[in-house]
Structures are given as structure tokens and as C-alpha cells.
Amino acid sequence: MTTDTPSPQHDRLVRLLGFLSHDPTNPMLLTDALRLAIEAGDLGNGKRLLDHLAQHPVDDPQVCALALHLALQAHDFSTAAAYGDKAVQAGVEHPAVIYNAAFAHFYSGDYLGTTELFARHAAGQDNSAALLLHARALHHQELTEEAEPLVAQALAQEPQSNEARGLLALLRYENDDLDSALSLSREVLVEDPDQLDALIACASAHFEQRDIGASRNAWEHTVQAHPRCGRAWSGLGQLEFNELQFDQAEQHLRQAVEFMPDHIGTWHLLAWIYILRNDSRAAREALLKSYELDRNFGETHGGLAVVDIMDGLEDEGRFGIRRALKLNPDGLGARYAEMLLLQRAGKAEEASQLVQQVLAKTSPDGHNSGQVLLERWLHEHQDKRPARPDHH
């Protein structure tokens, strides 16, 4: 029979917490307690320490640096980022502290905070892990051209790093170097078939090059290997939308927004599936999610104008069209809404002319004109018509 007995480290940490109840801001006691909690991996008493610091704030830089580390162990990234900032502002320059602070900002969603830390403290980028973290933060801000050289530096330090090679492949895709992205991603996937960045680069580059079968295979592998990756579900749904497979696209785009609820483009694709099904209620719900993310995005207002007109709210639709065109004069949604208004007014010829203009524009999938989608739809449906009895 075994019994759980507290370790000497645990006993000492409990005693230190007791001392702190009488002398709550003593930096030496706090430093000893924080170090002990970190070394022991004692999350329970670590939480008590973090709560204690919240009630009795201390500006000592060493205490803040250790509290940063402890909060990271607890996956409390916003608290960690706050302590990291205090430590750095107090003059701590150690590369590990800079990296931990940047890491905390990154995983609390503050990508700008990560890049600003690295920009002010170059010493924090003394290893490939820091360079890759900085590059990922830039990538999240769509600063892909700035991110690519950082990954190249990381790769120079660790030439065999599949993480660095995969991220470089993805950034080359983002920077429109499709051939290089595809070549490098394939090299990485030979060695590590589940490397996420390489999978996304491979699937995306194949899609851009209209190799739909290869792209579908890569996306399906990605969502199987990384089922919580919203971008992978969105990429698969976009491909299926492009191929007019709306039922599958809806299912997978729904998965995407579960894991990536702040991606406006995915909400828009969902909305257009519902518009094409004449389901104005579901389309409005999707567009309002987009509106919550950015109230000044022209295509959102265009889509809402379409839904208003579908619901018979023509005055609201006209207002939405004007707002959408003011924000984006080339918006597809606003032109589609104008076409609906003309149809309802019995102006068939004008509506037809506008249809041609609308079809010439990029469709909601972002890659083809509406004319291409329409022609593909007609071709597929013609192919699926039953043969006439007199034809064999």
C-alpha cells in the first residue's frame, strides 16, 4: 500500500507562502517561492502565488520575470505577457525573458506586441526558435515579405529543421512564389508527412495551379492530421465551393469557423452558399458574424444588401448598396444586389447587362470569375442529365 506524501519542495513552498502572508511584498521570499514553484512544476501553489501577486503587486524585475515564467507554465498567457512587459520595462534584457514575453504576447493573440518586443530587443532573437516566433507573428499580421528573411535566418542556423522549411514554404506561397512553395513543401512532407505549414502550402499551391485532385488530397490529409486547424477546414471548404459542392462546403466551412471564428472570408463564403440556396435567414446570420468583426468591410454590406432585398426590404437594400459601393466600388455583393433590384422592377434587359458585369468579376471564392463558376455549373449539370431514350 502506498501513500501520497508531500515532497520536501512542496513543504518548503507551503512554508514560504505562510511567510508571505505576513510579509506579502518581500522580494526575497517571492523570488524563492516563485523559483521553487517553477522547479517543482507545482501548478496549484503556483496559482496561489500568482493570485498573491495580483493582490500585492510588486515591481521588482526579477520577481516579474519569474512570474512571467510561472504564468506561462499555467498557460495564463495574458497574465504572463503583463509580467513580461513589466520585467522588460524594468530593464531585464536576458534573451530568455525577451523570448518568454514575446511568446506570451503571441499566444494571447497580441501579434503586434510580439513583433514590437523583438524589434526593440534584437538580442531576444539569438536562436532559431525566436526567429520563427517573430516570423509567425509577422505572418499573422500579413507581413509575409518581412517574415520570409527571418525564416531563412532560422534555417541557416538549423538547416534540417522541418518546422523552418515548412514555414518557409508557406511564406513563399503567400508571397506568390508558387513553384518554389510547392517544391519545398513536397521535400518537407517526404520527411514529415504531417508538417502543418508544408501541408497548407502544398494544398494551397495546388489549388492556385488548378490541380484540384492534388489540392483536395492535401487538404483532406491536413484536416485528418490537424482536426483543429481552421485554415485547413476553410481551404477544403473553399475548394468545394469552387467545385460547386455546396453541401460539403457548408459542412467544412462550419468546421472552419468553429476553430477560426474571426476569419471574415470564411463567413462570407458560408453566406453566399445560403444566398444561392435562397436561405436569407442563415445568410444574414453569417454576414452579421462578419459585421461584428469589421463594420467597414464593403463586401459584408453588399451581402447584407442582397439579403435585405431577398427579404423584401428594398429601401434597406438600397442603403446597403450605397454604403457597400462607398467602401468598395468593385464589390461583387453590391452589384448582385443591384441586379436583384432591377429584376424585381421588371427591368430584365438592364438586369441582364448587369449580370454580365457581375459574372466578369471575381466570385466569392476569390479565385475565379462568376462566369467561370457558371460555365462549370452548366457543364456539370449538362453532363448529369439522363440520356434521351433514342440515344445510346
Residue, then its C-alpha position, 0 to 999 in steps of 0.5 A: m500500500t502506498t501513500d501520497t506524501p508531500s515532497p520536501q519542495h512542496d513543504r518548503l513552498v507551503r512554508l514560504l507562502g505562510f511567510l508571505s502572508h505576513d510579509p506579502t511584498n518581500p522580494m526575497l521570499l517571492t523570488d524563492a517561492l516563485r523559483l521553487a514553484i517553477e522547479a517543482g512544476d507545482l501548478g496549484n501553489g503556483k496559482r496561489l502565488l500568482d493570485h498573491l501577486a495580483q493582490h500585492p503587486v510588486d515591481d521588482p524585475q526579477v520577481c516579474a520575470l519569474a512570474l512571467h515564467l510561472a504564468l506561462q507554465a499555467h498557460d495564463f498567457s495574458t497574465a504572463a505577457a503583463y509580467g513580461d512587459k513589466a520585467v522588460q520595462a524594468g530593464v531585464e534584457h536576458p534573451a530568455v525573458i525577451y523570448n518568454a514575453a514575446f511568446a506570451h504576447f503571441y499566444s494571447g493573440d497580441y501579434l503586434g506586441t510580439t513583433e514590437l518586443f523583438a524589434r526593440h530587443a534584437a538580442g531576444q532573437d539569438n536562436s532559431a526558435a525566436l526567429l520563427l516566433h517573430a516570423r509567425a507573428l509577422h505572418h499573422q499580421e500579413l507581413t509575409e515579405e518581412a517574415e520570409p528573411l527571418v525564416a531563412q535566418a532560422l534555417a541557416q542556423e538549423p538547416q534540417s529543421n522541418e518546422a523552418r522549411g515548412l514555414l518557409a514554404l508557406l511564406r513563399y506561397e503567400n508571397d506568390d512564389l508558387d513553384s518554389a512553395l510547392s517544391l519545398s513543401r513536397e521535400v518537407l512532407v517526404e520527411d514529415p508527412d504531417q508538417l502543418d505549414a508544408l501541408i497548407a502550402c502544398a494544398s494551397a499551391h495546388f489549388e492556385q495551379r488548378d490541380i484540384g485532385a492534388s489540392r483536395n488530397a492535401w487538404e483532406h490529409t491536413v484536416q485528418a492530421h490537424p482536426r483543429c486547424g481552421r485554415a485547413w477546414s476553410g481551404l477544403g471548404q473553399l475548394e468545394f465551393n469552387e467545385l460547386q459542392f455546396d453541401q460539403a462546403e457548408q459542412h467544412l466551412r462550419q468546421a472552419v469557423e468553429f476553430m477560426p471564428d474571426h476569419i471574415g472570408t470564411w463567413h462570407l463564403l458560408a453566406w453566399i452558399y445560403i444566398l444561392r440556396n435562397d436561405s436569407r435567414a442563415a445568410r444574414e446570420a453569417l454576414l452579421k458574424s462578419y459585421e461584428l468583426d469589421r463594420n467597414f468591410g464593403e463586401t459584408h454590406g453588399g451581402l447584407a444588401v442582397v439579403d435585405i432585398m431577398d427579404g423584401l426590404e428594398d429601401e434597406g437594400r438600397f442603403g446597403i448598396r450605397r454604403a457597400l459601393k462607398l467602401n468598395p466600388d468593385g464589390l461583387g455583393a453590391r452589384y448582385a444586389e443591384m441586379l436583384l433590384l432591377q429584376r424585381a422592377g421588371k427591368a430584365e434587359e438592364a438586369s441582364q447587362l448587369v449580370q454580365q458585369v457581375l459574372a466578369k468579376t471575381s466570385p466569392d471564392g476569390h479565385n475565379s470569375g462568376q462566369v467561370l463558376l457558371e460555365r462549370w455549373l452548366h457543364e456539370h449539370q449538362d453532363k448529369r442529365p439522363a440520356r434521351p431514350d433514342h440515344h445510346 
